[in-house]
Amino acid sequence: MAVPRSKVSRMKRGFRRSADALKAPTYTTDKKSGELRRPHHIDMKSGTYRGMQVLEPKAD
């Protein structure tokens, strides 16, 4: 039978269980394209970030 080497402290147990409280990612509606995107991420449809063109727009 497996026996732990030492007792797991409340802090270490809490670190392990903290992943249970993770939330679903949030999305915002882009002002120009109206598409959903993650905050602080590039809008993949238009290729813009904070009003600047950083990528080529995605062709449909």
Beta strands, then each sheet from edge to edge (+ up, - down):
strand 1: 28-29
strand 2: 36-37
strand 3: 48-49
strand 4: 52-53
sheet 1: 1+ 2-
sheet 2: 3+ 4-
end
